[in-house]
Amino acid sequence: MLFNSVEFLIFFCVFFVIYWMAHKNLTLQNRMLLLGGYLFYGWWDVRFLFLIAFSTVLDFNFALKIDRGQLDKSVRIKTLVFLILAGIFFLLLDFNPGASAAGQSVVFRPQYMSVFLLVISYFLVLYGTDQASSRWKEEQRRKVFLIIGVATNLLLLGVFKYFNFFLDSFISLFEKMTGGHANVPVLNIVLPVGLSFYTFQSISYVVDVYRRQTKPTERFLDYAAYIIFFPQLVAGPIERARHLLPQFLKIRPSLTKDDFNYGMWLIVWGLYKKVVIADNLAKIVNTTFMPYDQGQFVVPHDGFRLLVAVYAFALQIYGDFSGYTDMARGLAKLLGFDIILNFNLPYFARTPSDFWKRWHISLSSWLRDYLYIPLGGNRGNQWFVYRNLMLTMALGGLWHGASWTFLYWGVFHGFILCVYKFLNISEDKKYPSWGIPVLQGIVMFHLTCMGWLLFRAKNMETVAVFIRSVFGHFHVSPLAWENFFLLFKYSWVLIAFQLVQFYSKNLFPLNRAHWFIKLNVYLFLIMSILCFTDSKPQEFIYFAF
């Protein structure tokens, strides 16, 4: 169910009305959020619901085991019943009620039953060791359950997202070294939508409980509603439990006029960025990249057209991802929740570190707190700092997808972070004139675009062709001009509005504008959405991650 679809519009309008009818009934509202989240997530593939149910029960239990070593009987019963019900639903997906009538035996697919039994066995062992683990020394117990909890989460992520990638890489290496053919079976695994996002969110909860930065909750269904919270479930932001979870544990205040206005603005502006900017620029990007995606690597004599495609992708991915985040924050605001800011004018960054303080803030701060700092952060000599930066950004690149180009994209950003750190170039330095900061911003934008080329390309041959064409064959063809004008047509509003946001130092400058100006802005955005939206809703780019 996409935010930019009619189905979601109907779903949310109905949900919104019923949700606020239960105002001041915290239990009922949270149960509605839980059911609404499972309906929303199951819209893609109902089989994914068992995986997120498993992840929810897993991290809820491990947080309590870390904190106290033993689970209350009521907690064990609630979580086990929840998991069994989810498992039964999972098994019924393969049930054929007409099999008996046709004289066939009614059986479940073996792999479905195996997964279900394995998961139930896992938790029976976890619950059965309660008495023994409660007698361990506290620090030993906390570390053991932290390691098992984080490792299980990473194992899920590894199997569903990276197993085939590493297997294919091993097979390719083996065949190149031996000249033979490796006949190895490959798992036909579908990547669950949003797996990377909710897994990282769950890991942060367990780690924060271990660090004593968050107290674990005993209210399982409220925690489950927090994990499945549909506005930010499939593409973030990656929330921290200490920020969002407490909002599920207390009655939400009535929706104020200011919150409603701000939520509606975020939804309309985010939808405009997605369907008008991102989806239309995608046509330029996809048409230009298509031959190279298909393995046609002839160097063209219109490097300007390829450069325009890179610029178009930079604005496409920003409009697509920040558009989703804006809508997520707006929807959450209409439900009485506050979601963290995930984008803060990233293309105005002057240095790589400044960029990562502005782009996908929830991921970059997660990598900083749970990877970079544990690796050593800025402690130690300079070379250790460079190592920590490179490892963090390389793994951040792989988080985006199981592809070598994503890894190279992460390494590229790690490299420029190290270069800027070595040269001691910081966004905090003051200069006597505006010329140097502007030049820094232009350089950083083009370095970012170089990174986006790595991100978008399906292989390194495409990257090589683009670089050779831009620097060696900068011919301005009629098609290049046509694409350039299309780029300007769909992005000038974004550029102009971001300049207003930047110089006013206000991400919501309309809040202070006259009502007549607001009316005209809304009319322009809504009419543009109606005129320039494709008949078929386009999926968000980050749903693939």
Secondary structure, 3 states (H helix, E strand, C coil): CCCCCHHHHHHHHHHHHHHHHCCCCHHHHHHHHHHHHHHHHHCCCCCHHHHHHHHHHHHHHHHHHHHHCCCCHHHHHHHHHHHHHHHHHHHHCCCCCCCCCCCCCCCCCHHHHHHHHHHHHHHHHHHHCHHHHHCCCHHHHHHHHHHHHHHHHHHHHHHHHHHHHHHHHHHHHHHHHHCCCCCCCCCCCCCCCCHHHHHHHHHHHHHHHHCCCCCCCCCHHHHHHHHCCHHHCCCCCCCCHHHHHHHHCCCCCCCCHHHHHHHHHHHHHHHHHHHHHHHHHHHHHHHHHHHHHCCCCCCCCCHHHHHHHHHHHHHHHHHHHHHHHHHHHHHHHHCCCCCCCCCCCHHHCCCHHHHHCCCCHHHHHHHHHHHHHHHCCCCCCHHHHHHHHHHHHHHHHHHCCCCHHHHHHHHHHHHHHHHHHHCCCCCCCCCCCCHHHHHHHHHHHHHHHHHHHHHHCCCHHHHHHHHHHHHHCCCCCHHHHHHHHHHHHHHHHHHHHHHHHHHHCCCCHHHHCCHHHHHHHHHHHHHHHHHHCCCCCCCCHHHHC
